[in-house]
Each structure stands twice: as C-alpha cells, then as structure tokens.
Amino acid sequence: MQLGLVGLGKMGGNMRERIRRAGHTVVGYDRDPDLADVGSLTELVDKLDAPRVVWVMVPAGAATQSVVDELGGLLEPGDIVVDGGNSRWTDDEKHAGELAAKGIGFVDAGVSGGVWGLKNGYALMVGGEAEHVEKVQPVFDALKPAGDFGFVHAGAVGAGHFAKMVHNGIEYAMMQAYAEGWELLEKVHSVTDVREVFRSWQEGTVIRSWLLDLAVNALDEDEHLDELKGYAEDSGEGRWTVEAAIDHAVPLPAITASLFARFASRQDDSPQMKMIAALRNQFGGHAVTTAADKA
C-alpha cells in the first residue's frame, strides 16, 4: 500500500525504512529537506492515491495539532490520519472529532521500540474504529516484530496512546529498580565487579529483561557511568500515568515514586539517575548530559 509519513527523525526515519523493506510505498515529509521525499504536506498528499493514509510522527502537543489541522484541510473524506507520536489520549479524542467532521478517519498508535525498532520491529498499541484500523493493517504488519505478538487493537480512539502511556509508566518503575540496585551494589566494598553481577542476571533470573540487557550495554561502554551526569528528563508520559491513576483512584506507588525520583535528579548529581539516563540513551537514543557538561 501507499503511506504518507510526516516526521522523519530517529523513530520516523527508521519506520520509513522498515515499511519500505516490506514492499510498501512511503512518501515522507520532514521540515529538514535533507530527510524529506517531498517539500510540503500538500505535495505529500498529492502524491498519494485516494483513499489516503497519512501517519504523523511529530512531538506531542502543538506540533501534532498543527499537522492535524493542516492535513484536515488537505485530505478528503475516506482518508485516514494515524498519530504515531506520544500524544495524550485526550488529544486523540479531540483530533478524531475534528477530522470526523470532515469525513476523515483517525487512528492513534502507541509505538515502542526506540532506535532498535528498524532491526527488531516496533510494538504497536492502536486505538480507533475497526474499519480504520483494518485499512492501516498492512503497515502495522510491516512495523511489528516477527511472530504472534507486538500488535494490539486496544480499543476505541485514545486506547492506543493510553496503553502506551501505561507501558511507559511501568518502564519508569522498572528502570528505577535497576538503578537503585546498581547504586547499592556500587556502594558495597565486598562486591568487586558490579557490571558482571548485572551480566550474570541476563540468564536464568526472574528479573532478566531487555532493559537489563541495555543496562549491561551501558556498563560495557562506561563501567561506572563516570561520564554521565545524574540527571534524567521525563517525557511527560510518566506524569500523565500518575494523573490518570489519581483520576481513577488507582494506587501506583512504584510508578509515582520513580517519577519523583527523576525530579530529584534535577537537584543533585544522582548516581541512580546516571543509570536511568544511560538506559534512556540505549533504548531510545535520548540525549544525555555528560560529566563534562556539569561545569
């Protein structure tokens, strides 16, 4: 099938390549002309045969709203917009309503896989009407990992991004647990090789995971994380998870504490946050603050 793809950064660029490898046609647009296939959204829409599918991979909030607004004026009834960024689920409901008034379908897609997605595939959590999801299914099949898992139609519009938000909240808590354990091991004089302790956990233990593998990768690159500053950003999804928990009276002590721990990293040079920063860089290519930047 044909697909328009808006936003060709770290995630979008690799997604374009993976979809093309599956035999589909992708017309990509990005503000950076060196990355783009076309010079404007208008040109992108013109190059697609109706009914069109346009996938948006830009930052949540104002950037996504701007693209959705512009596409709403360019697309025709029967076309579909997919928001694959990290938008809040309440924004999905708003965008779906705005586009539905023009006869344009909307699907929200929570995408996980980071910079490794091109090779390993992307886990996809989608929300929207079944007929809209079905039209985009060949692209979902191209992006997902091989095998039976990695894709779910989670429910109505907003369900995909809500599921991805909860996924990211769990991710916060898991990273925090690894970071706390790493710091404690580093503090004990009797443990002489913390990196190899982490490596030993990669097989046969109940805490083995891809995050643990990435932690070992980070320690192989910088054994004591001396090159990093103990500072870690939060993308916003951890906050939204906690806010949703409050709205629904669901206790989330571990996820909430992991979010607050990131806030603490902005006050002092936190050893735990060095591991959090290293893990975010490993799975998502997120920027890190190095020790040289402390001054």
N, C-alpha and C positions, 0 to 999 in steps of 0.2 A: 504494500500500500504506500501512499504518499503521506508525508508528515511535515508540517512546518514546525520548526523548533526555535524558540526565542530565548536567547541566553546561552552562550557557549563557553562558559567559564569552566572551572575544574570538573564540575559534575556534567553540565550540559554538553561540553565538548566530547567527553568520553561516551556519553549516551548516544550522541550523534554517530560516533564511530561504531558502537556496538549494534545499533539499529541497521546501519548500512551493511555491516558484515552479515546480517541476517537476510539481506536481499531487498530491503525496502529503500525507497527514495526519501531522503531527508533534505529539505531546504532550510538552511539555518540562517538566523539573523542575530547579530550582536552589535552593540554600539562600537565595538572595536572592529574596524573594517578588515583588519588582518585575519580575523577569525570568521567573518561572515561570508555567506554564499551570495547574499543579496544586500542591497544598500538601504532597504527600508522595509517596514512591515507591509506597506502597500505592495511592494514588489514581491514579497514573500507570498502574500495572499493571491496575487495574480498568477504566480507560477504553479499553484495547486489547483487540481480539478475538483469541482464540487461533487459530492459534499466533502468539505474540507475538515481536517483535524489539525489544530494548532496547539502545540504543547509549550507551556510557558515555564521557564526555569530562571526566574529572576528573584531578587531578595523580596521577602515578605513585606507587606505594608504598602507604602506609597508607590514603590516601583511596580509591584504587581497590579495595583489598582490602575495605574497609568496605562499599562499594557492591555489590561482587560477592557478599559474604556476605549482605547484606540481600536482594538480588534472588534469591539461591539459595533463600531461604525464602518468596518471594512468587510466583515463576514456576512453571510446570508443565512436565511432560515434553513435548517438542516445541518449546518456546520456545527462543530464541537470544539470547545476550548478545554484543554486539560491544564490544571495548575499543578505542576510537579514540584514547586518550591516548598518552603516550610511555612506556609500561610496558617494563620489561626483559623480554626474550623468555623468560627462565627463569620469571618470574612468570606468563606466559601458559600455560605448560605446567602450572603448579600450579593456576591458575584453571580451565583446561579439565578437569583431572582431578576437581576438586571439583564442578563443575557436571555433568559426565558421570555422576557417581554418582547424580544426581537426574534424569537423562534430559534435561538442558538442554544445548543446543549452545553452542559458543564459537568466535568468530572474532576474531582480532587484526588491527587495521587501523592501519598506519603512515600518518599523514596529513601531507602537506606542502602549504603554500600560504599559511600565516600569515594576516595581516589582508587579504590580496589575494584570498583564496580565494572570497569571495562573488561577485566580479566575474569572476575568471579560472578558477575551478574549483580543485579540490584533486587533487594527485597521490596515489594510493592504492596502498599495498602491503599485501596481505592474506594471512593465513595461516589454515588450518583445513581441515576436510573439505569436499570439493566440494559435497556436498548442502547444507551450511550456508551456504557462500558463495553458492550459487545462490539461496537464499531471500532473501538481502540484496541481490542484484544490482541490483534497481531503484533502491535508494538509492545504491549505488556509481555507477550510471549517471547519477543526478541530480547527484552531487557532482563527478564527474571533469570535466576540461576537455573542450571540444568536440573532436572528431577521434578518431583511432585510438589515441592514446597517453594515458598518465596513469593507467592502471589495470593492475595485475598481481596474479594469484593466485600468490604467490611460493612456496607450498608448504604444508607441514604447520603445525599450530599453533606460533606463535612466529616463523615465517618472515617474516611481515609486519613485525613490530617489529624483527627482526634486520636486514631490508633497510633500514628507515627509520633504524636506528642507523648503519649504514654510510653511508647518504646524508648524515646529519648529520656524520659524521666527515670525509667529503670536503668538506662545506660549511665546516668549521673550517679546513681547509688552504687552500681557495680564498680565503676571507676574509683569512687571514693573508698570503697572497701579495699581494693587492691592497693591504693595509695597509702591508706593507713597501715596496712600490713607491711608494706615496703618500708615505711618510715620506722616502724617498730623494729623490724629486723636490722635496719641500718644502725640503730642505737645500741644494740646488744653486742658487746665485745666478743662473746663466745661464738657468734655467727660470723665466720670469716669470708664467706662468699655469697652475698645476698642474691646476686644475679643467677648463680647456679641453683640456688634454692627455688627461685621463680621458674627457672628452666625445668627443674625436676617435677614441678606441678603440671607440666603440659601433658603428661600421660598418666592415666590411672587414677587421677584425683577427681573429687566431686566439684572442684572449683575450676577445672580446665575450661577454657573458652577462647574464642578468637581475641577478645580483649587481653587475656593473659598472654597469648602469643605475641600480640603487639607490644605489650609491656616488655617482654623479653627482647623484641627487636629494638626497642628504645634503649634498653640497658646495654645491648651489644654495641650500640652507637655511642653511648656515653654512660659508662658503667655506674657512676654515682650521680648522674644528671647534674654534674657540676656546671655544665654550660647553659643551663636553663635558670631563669628566674622563677620563683614560686608564685606565679600569677596565672590565673586561668579565667577566661571570659565565660559567660553563659550566653547561649544563643537566643534565649527567650523562651524556648520550649519547656525548660525546667520550671520557669516561673508560671507558665500557663498551666502546667500539670498541677502544681500546688494550688493555683487559683481554682481550677476545676474541682479539685478534691475538697476545697473549702465549700464551694457552691453545692456539692453533692453530699457533704458531711461524711466523706470517706477518709479515714486516717491514713496518712502517708508519712510516717516518721522518718524512715530511711531516706526517701527521696527529698523530703523537705530539708533534712539535715545536710544532705550533700549539696543542695543549692546554697544554703547558708555558708557552708564551708568555702564555696567559691567567693562569696562576698568577703570572707575573712582573708582570702589571698590578696586582696587589694590593700590590706593594711600593713602587712609584714611579709617578708620573704618566706613563704611557707614551703617546707620540704614536700608535704603531701601534694601541693599544687604543681610542683615540678613534674610529678608522675602524671597528674591529670593533663597538664599541658603537653607532655610527651605523647600520651595516648591520643589526644585530640589531633595532634600533628600526624600520628601514624595512620589513623583510620580516615581522617578527613582532609589532611593536608592543611589544617588550620595553622595560622601563623603562631610562632612562639616568640617570647621575649627572652633574649639570651642574657647571660651574666654580664656581657659587655654593655648591654643597654641599661644596666642598673644605675649607672652614674648620671 
